[in-house]
Amino acid sequence: MAIKKVLVVDDSKTELMFLTDLLQKEGLQVQTAENADEAYQRLAQDKPDLILMDVVMPGKNGFQLTRALTRDPLYADIPILMCTSKNQETDRVWGMRQGARGYITKPVNAAELREKIGALA
């Protein structure tokens, strides 16, 4: 499956702008959401090929949202790549146990992000 559309879920406008710019330069279409509720709205409008998921957000955090999405038959086929400042091994393991297909830490390295997306395609 080719990855063309990406949903970036992050409560930081700076991160959303940075990741959007980075992904658009790779030729990808990008939608953004600042929390779980917005993420569900975007998913209902247009199903992406990949979700980049922050962990620390108000309301439902990224671990909880990842678990909910990977268990939902409507969205379980969308790969989720955690993209977070939480850089402990326990965080990475927990993210993967929630259903994430990859884990990348901030500050995001463009080459590493490209590699992770390429591996999921």
Buried (B, 14 or more C-beta within 10 A) or exposed (E): EEBEBBBBBBBBEEBBEBBBEBBEEBEBBBBBBBBBEBBBEBBEEEEBBBBBBBBEBEEBBBBBBBBBBBEEEEBEEBBBBBBBEBEEEEBBEBBBEBBBBBBBBBEBEEEEBEEBBEEBE
